[in-house]
């Protein structure tokens, strides 16, 4: 069943790239103000009514003024770069100076109007981007409970997957992924600790990049883990993601992890101009599913497309780290750093925010029925019990993670096979939302690059019964330009992405619905 299409607007923003928008603004077919109006109309038609995606939490009341200033600058010949005058959305754990709260989806932070731009947002503004609004997310970036439902927050409700509405949009950058897929903005900013950029990228059918930790500043971003957190760009094509990263990347004195960012950042959009796969050594890791799944067959077709485009396909073999040992180590790392990092962040919030520590947030949630209506806060409680960054158990866990992800993991793999990138399916197709069993995703593609702090790009590669699946390009530190070049070449060779259809369910589509009914 196909729901009613979004209402038409004077300028059709659906599926428009940065280049197309800039071309139309350059010749006067549309202004930045008209773009803001068109995206707001689409948000009203798709997000608030119609399919009701619930992907946008707040609209920036200053967006039209920003667009008006961009139009004036364009008339004066001061429009520069691919982002100038382009409306983008921002995940609501990243601060903006606009009069919008930064809530992480939690009722505990509804008064968190900081009036300060995270450095990553300041860079976007300097490049002329328009901050259109804030996107919904898995509350607290999905670190509150091991039994959560990705894409749900107490403030924003549940984000729907625009491809099939009863399926999960993944998280924690759920709203950013769904909004980009549905063309509610030209692009969006998300964040990742482990999977929160690439999983919604794959499940929603868009391009998403988790950068090297330290390439993009985390200052004024509500934290989980200083070892793994990073903002990243999300768009409908590789070129737009490359353009965003070019602006976002850079050193920040307030974030020591970014010390070397200026030495490694480059013009990523220029880097992909001559994108090609010829002669590139692509390491392929198969899952060995028996029998092969639909996703396996799509992945095999994607690998064949790269081979046909001239890539040298290298079958790689490696033993993944023990999921129990490494998973427990990551959880201890994240819980320990969450308590430390979140307490530091909350201490900087306005006085109107009464939850000044993690312990305060736990108490707030216990007294707020809406917060715990679907699941609890077991991870918060465990984090509160951790013993700090000097705890030997934490230090041991961190050392184990670096060893299995870098020394014995990706570094060894890249050195042994001399590959340009490791590719594998990003994630399973989106699962049906289930308030009883919660999330039931079993993919772990994001784990190694997440704990290593290495870059991870996902690009659409196909569909399983109308559900998008992405292909991952994983590299070593600071290899974003290489990954984006490979991703752009793959995108050009396959053109796998298509606009979402807002289907009510997979089961409502033919031929599924036909065989669900008895024969007559």
C-alpha positions in Angstrom: 0.0 0.0 0.0 1.5 3.3 -1.1 0.5 6.3 1.1 -0.5 9.6 -0.3 2.5 11.4 -1.9 3.8 14.6 -0.3 2.2 17.9 -1.1 3.7 19.7 -4.1 5.5 22.9 -3.5 6.6 25.7 -5.8 10.1 24.3 -6.1 10.5 20.6 -6.0 13.4 19.8 -3.6 13.0 16.0 -3.7 16.2 14.2 -4.5 18.1 17.4 -5.4 21.8 17.4 -5.0 24.0 20.2 -3.8 25.2 20.8 -7.4 21.6 20.9 -8.7 20.5 23.3 -6.0 23.5 25.6 -6.5 23.0 25.6 -10.3 19.3 26.6 -9.8 20.2 29.3 -7.3 23.0 30.6 -9.6 20.6 31.2 -12.5 17.8 32.5 -10.3 15.4 29.6 -10.6 15.2 29.4 -6.8 16.5 31.4 -3.8 17.8 30.2 -0.5 14.7 31.6 1.1 12.5 29.6 -1.3 14.5 26.5 -0.5 13.9 26.9 3.2 10.2 27.4 2.4 10.1 24.3 0.2 11.8 22.1 2.7 9.6 23.4 5.5 6.5 22.6 3.4 7.9 19.1 2.8 8.6 18.6 6.5 5.0 19.6 7.1 3.7 17.2 4.4 5.9 14.2 5.1 7.1 14.5 8.7 4.2 16.1 10.6 1.4 14.7 8.5 1.2 12.2 5.6 3.6 9.4 6.4 4.4 11.2 9.7 8.1 10.2 10.0 8.7 12.1 13.2 12.3 12.7 12.1 12.5 16.5 12.7 12.4 17.6 16.4 12.6 21.4 15.9 12.6 24.0 13.2 15.2 26.8 13.5 13.2 30.1 13.9 16.3 31.9 12.5 16.5 29.8 9.3 14.7 32.2 7.1 16.8 35.1 8.3 19.9 33.1 7.5 18.5 32.3 4.1 17.7 36.0 3.5 21.3 36.9 4.3 22.6 34.2 2.0 20.5 35.5 -0.9 21.8 39.0 -0.3 25.4 37.8 -0.3 24.7 35.9 -3.6 23.4 39.1 -5.2 26.6 40.8 -4.1 28.8 38.1 -5.6 29.8 36.7 -2.2 28.4 33.2 -2.6 31.2 30.7 -2.4 31.3 26.9 -2.2 28.9 24.0 -2.6 27.2 24.6 0.8 26.4 28.3 0.4 22.6 28.9 1.0 21.9 25.1 1.4 19.5 24.0 4.2 20.8 21.2 6.4 19.5 19.5 9.5 21.5 18.7 12.6 21.1 15.8 15.0 19.8 17.0 18.4 22.8 16.1 20.4 24.9 18.8 18.6 24.6 22.4 19.9 23.7 25.3 17.7 23.6 29.0 18.6 20.0 29.3 17.4 17.2 29.5 20.0 16.6 25.7 20.0 17.4 23.4 22.9 19.9 20.6 22.5 18.1 17.7 24.2 19.5 14.3 23.0 15.8 13.6 22.9 15.5 13.6 26.7 12.9 15.6 28.7 15.8 16.2 31.2 17.4 18.7 28.7 14.4 20.6 27.4 15.9 23.8 28.9 19.3 23.2 27.4 19.3 26.3 25.1 23.1 27.1 25.2 23.2 29.8 22.4 26.6 28.4 21.4 27.6 26.7 18.1 29.6 23.5 18.3 32.7 24.1 16.2 31.4 21.7 13.5 28.3 23.9 13.2 30.4 27.1 13.1 32.3 25.6 10.2 29.0 24.9 8.4 27.8 28.5 8.9 31.1 29.9 7.7 30.6 27.9 4.5 27.2 29.5 4.1 25.0 26.5 5.1 21.6 27.2 6.6 20.7 25.4 9.8 17.2 24.3 9.1 16.4 22.5 12.4 17.2 19.6 14.7 16.5 15.9 14.1 15.1 13.2 16.3 17.4 10.5 17.5 17.6 7.4 19.7 17.4 9.1 23.1 20.8 9.8 24.6 22.3 8.4 21.4 21.1 4.9 22.4 23.2 4.6 25.5 20.4 4.5 28.1 19.4 0.9 27.9 20.4 -2.4 26.3 16.7 -3.0 25.6 16.0 0.2 23.7 14.0 0.8 20.5 16.3 2.6 18.0 14.9 5.9 16.8 12.7 6.6 19.9 13.0 9.5 22.2 10.7 10.9 24.9 10.5 14.2 23.1 10.3 13.1 19.5 8.6 9.8 19.6 9.6 7.1 17.1 11.3 7.8 13.8 9.8 5.8 11.0 11.8 4.4 8.1 10.6 6.3 5.0 11.0 3.2 2.7 8.7 1.0 4.8 7.0 2.8 7.6 6.6 -0.1 10.1 10.4 -0.8 9.9 13.1 0.7 12.1 15.2 3.6 10.8 18.1 2.5 13.0 20.0 4.8 15.2 21.1 6.7 16.9 21.1 9.2 14.0 17.6 8.0 13.1 16.0 11.3 12.3 19.0 12.5 10.3 18.9 9.4 8.2 15.2 9.3 7.6 15.0 13.1 6.9 17.8 12.9 4.3 16.2 9.9 2.6 12.9 11.7 2.5 14.5 14.9 1.1 13.4 17.0 4.2 16.7 18.8 3.8 19.6 18.7 1.4 21.7 16.8 3.9 22.2 16.3 7.6 24.7 15.9 10.4 24.7 12.8 12.6 27.0 11.3 15.2 28.4 7.9 15.8 29.9 6.0 18.7 29.4 2.5 17.2 27.1 2.2 14.2 25.0 5.4 14.7 25.9 6.9 11.4 26.4 3.9 9.1 23.4 1.8 10.3 20.8 4.5 9.6 22.7 5.2 6.4 22.3 1.6 5.3 18.7 1.0 6.5 17.3 4.3 5.2 19.1 4.1 1.9 21.5 7.0 2.0 25.3 7.7 2.0 26.8 8.2 5.5 30.4 8.5 6.7 31.8 7.9 10.1 35.1 9.8 10.0 38.4 9.0 11.8 38.0 9.9 15.4 39.7 13.3 15.7 39.0 14.6 12.1 35.9 16.4 13.3 35.5 18.3 16.6 33.3 16.9 19.3 33.2 20.1 21.4 29.6 21.0 22.4 28.3 17.6 21.3 26.5 15.7 24.0 29.0 12.9 24.7 29.1 9.2 25.2 32.8 8.3 24.7 35.8 10.5 24.0 37.5 7.3 22.5 34.8 6.7 19.9 32.4 9.7 19.4 32.5 11.7 16.2 30.0 13.7 14.1 29.7 12.8 10.5 27.9 13.8 7.3 24.8 12.1 5.8 23.6 12.7 2.3 21.9 11.1 -0.7 25.1 10.9 -2.7 28.8 10.6 -2.1 29.6 14.1 -3.6 27.4 15.9 -1.1 28.9 13.9 1.8 32.4 14.8 0.5 31.4 18.5 0.4 30.1 18.4 3.9 33.2 16.6 5.3 35.5 19.2 3.6 33.8 21.9 5.7 33.4 19.9 8.9 36.9 18.6 9.2 39.6 20.5 11.1 41.5 20.9 14.4 39.8 22.4 17.5 42.0 23.5 20.4 39.2 22.5 22.8 39.2 18.9 21.5 42.7 17.3 21.9 41.7 14.4 19.7 41.6 16.8 16.7 45.3 17.9 17.1 46.3 16.4 13.8 43.1 17.1 11.9 44.4 20.1 10.0 47.4 18.1 8.8 45.1 15.4 7.3 42.0 17.2 6.1 41.7 17.9 2.4 39.2 19.0 -0.2 37.3 15.7 -0.3 35.0 16.9 -3.1 38.0 17.7 -5.3 39.5 14.3 -4.4 36.5 12.4 -5.9 36.5 14.3 -9.1 38.5 11.6 -10.9 36.9 8.7 -9.0 37.6 5.3 -10.4 38.0 1.7 -9.4 40.5 0.6 -12.0 43.5 -1.1 -10.3 42.1 -0.5 -6.8 42.7 -3.4 -4.4 39.4 -4.2 -2.7 39.4 -6.6 0.2 36.2 -8.6 0.4 35.1 -10.3 3.6 32.2 -12.8 3.1 29.8 -13.8 5.8 29.6 -17.4 4.7 25.9 -17.5 5.4 24.3 -20.9 4.7 22.1 -20.7 2.8 23.0 -17.4 1.1 20.7 -14.5 2.0 19.2 -12.0 -0.3 21.7 -9.5 1.1 24.5 -11.8 0.3 23.4 -12.1 -3.3 23.1 -8.3 -3.6 26.6 -8.0 -2.1 28.0 -10.5 -4.6 26.5 -8.4 -7.4 28.1 -5.2 -5.9 31.5 -6.9 -5.8 31.0 -8.1 -9.4 30.2 -4.5 -10.4 33.5 -3.3 -8.9 35.4 -6.1 -10.6 33.8 -5.1 -13.9 34.9 -1.5 -13.3 38.5 -2.6 -13.0 38.9 -3.3 -9.3 41.2 -6.0 -8.1 39.1 -8.1 -5.8 41.1 -9.7 -2.9 39.4 -12.4 -0.8 40.5 -11.6 2.8 40.3 -13.9 5.7 40.4 -12.8 9.3 39.1 -14.0 12.6 36.7 -11.5 14.2 37.4 -10.8 17.8 35.4 -12.9 20.3 32.1 -11.1 20.5 31.6 -11.7 24.2 35.0 -10.6 25.4 35.3 -7.6 23.0 31.6 -6.7 23.5 32.0 -6.7 27.3 35.2 -4.6 27.0 33.5 -2.0 24.7 30.6 -1.8 27.1 32.8 -1.1 30.1 34.7 1.5 28.1 31.6 3.3 27.0 30.0 3.2 30.4 33.1 4.5 32.1 33.6 7.3 29.7 29.9 8.1 29.6 29.9 8.9 33.3 33.0 11.0 33.1 32.3 12.8 29.8 28.6 13.4 30.4 29.2 14.9 33.9 31.7 17.3 32.4 29.2 18.3 29.7 26.3 18.7 32.0 28.3 21.1 34.2 28.6 23.5 31.2 24.8 23.6 30.5 22.6 26.7 31.4 21.4 27.0 35.0 17.9 26.2 33.8 19.1 22.6 33.3 18.5 20.9 36.7 20.1 17.6 35.8 23.8 18.5 36.4 25.1 14.9 36.6 24.4 11.4 35.3 23.0 10.6 38.8 20.6 13.5 38.4 19.4 12.2 35.0 18.8 8.7 36.4 16.7 10.3 39.2 14.8 12.4 36.7 14.0 9.4 34.5 12.8 7.4 37.5 10.3 10.2 38.2 9.2 10.7 34.6 6.8 8.0 33.4 7.1 8.9 29.7 10.9 8.4 29.9 10.6 4.8 31.0 7.3 3.8 29.4 9.0 1.5 26.8 12.3 0.6 28.4 14.5 1.4 31.4 18.0 2.8 32.0 20.1 -0.1 32.9 23.1 1.2 31.0 22.9 4.6 32.8 22.7 2.8 36.1 25.7 0.6 35.2 27.7 3.7 34.1 27.0 5.5 37.4 28.7 2.6 39.2 31.9 2.7 37.1 35.1 3.8 38.9 36.6 6.4 36.5 39.3 6.6 33.9 42.1 5.4 36.2 40.2 2.1 37.0 42.5 -0.8 36.0 39.6 -2.7 34.5 38.7 0.2 32.3 42.4 0.6 31.2 42.6 -3.1 30.5 39.4 -3.0 28.4 40.6 0.0 26.4 44.0 -1.8 25.7 42.1 -4.9 24.6 39.9 -3.0 22.2 42.8 -1.2 20.5 44.7 -4.5 20.2 41.8 -6.4 18.6 40.6 -3.6 16.4 44.0 -2.1 15.3 47.1 -4.3 15.9 45.4 -7.7 15.4 42.5 -6.3 13.4 42.4 -3.7 10.7 46.1 -2.7 10.7 47.1 -6.3 10.3 44.5 -6.9 7.6 45.5 -3.9 5.5 49.2 -4.7 5.9 48.8 -8.3 5.0 46.7 -7.9 1.9 47.8 -4.4 0.8 44.2 -3.4 0.2 42.8 0.1 -0.4 39.6 -0.7 1.4 37.8 -3.5 3.2 34.2 -4.0 1.9 31.3 -5.9 3.4 27.6 -5.5 3.8 26.9 -2.7 6.2 23.8 -4.0 7.9 20.8 -6.3 7.6 17.6 -5.0 6.1 15.5 -2.9 8.5 13.7 -4.9 11.2 10.1 -4.4 12.1 9.6 -2.1 15.1 8.9 -4.3 18.1 8.1 -2.8 21.6 8.2 -6.3 23.2 11.6 -7.5 22.0 13.2 -4.2 21.1 15.9 -4.0 18.5 16.9 -7.3 17.0 19.8 -6.3 14.7 22.7 -8.7 14.8 25.2 -7.0 12.5 28.6 -6.1 13.8 30.2 -4.5 10.8 30.6 -1.2 12.6 32.5 -2.6 15.6 36.1 -2.7 14.3 36.2 0.7 12.7 34.3 2.2 15.7 36.6 1.0 18.4 39.7 1.5 16.3 38.5 5.1 15.6 38.9 4.5 11.8 36.7 5.7 9.0 33.7 3.8 7.7 31.6 4.8 4.7 28.3 3.2 3.7 26.8 3.6 0.2 23.5 2.1 -1.1 24.0 -1.2 -2.9 20.4 -2.5 -3.4 17.1 -3.5 -1.9 15.7 -6.6 -0.2 11.9 -6.5 -0.7 11.9 -2.6 -0.8 14.3 -2.4 2.2 17.6 -0.7 1.4 20.9 -2.3 2.2 24.3 -0.6 2.1 27.9 -1.6 1.3 30.6 -0.6 3.7 34.0 0.8 2.7 36.3 0.6 5.7 39.8 2.1 5.9 42.7 2.9 8.2 43.1 6.3 10.0 42.8 9.4 7.9 41.8 7.5 4.7 38.5 9.4 4.1 39.5 10.7 0.7 40.3 7.2 -0.5 37.1 5.8 0.8 35.0 8.6 -0.7 36.7 8.1 -4.0 36.0 4.4 -4.0 32.4 5.0 -2.8 31.8 7.6 -5.6 33.1 5.2 -8.2 30.9 2.4 -6.9 27.9 4.7 -6.8 28.6 5.7 -10.4 28.9 2.1 -11.5 25.7 0.9 -9.8 23.3 3.8 -9.2 21.6 1.5 -6.7 19.8 4.2 -4.6 16.2 5.2 -5.3 13.8 7.5 -3.6 11.7 6.1 -0.7 8.1 4.9 -1.4 6.6 5.3 2.1 5.1 1.8 2.0 3.0 0.9 5.0 4.6 -2.5 5.2 6.5 -5.1 3.2 3.6 -7.5 3.7 1.2 -5.1 2.0 3.1 -5.3 -1.3 2.6 -7.7 -4.1 3.5 -10.5 -4.4 3.7 -10.9 -0.6 0.1 -9.9 0.1 -1.1 -12.2 -2.7 0.5 -15.3 -1.1 -0.5 -14.3 2.4 -4.1 -14.8 1.4 -5.5 -18.3 0.8 -6.1 -19.6 -2.7 -9.7 -19.4 -3.8 
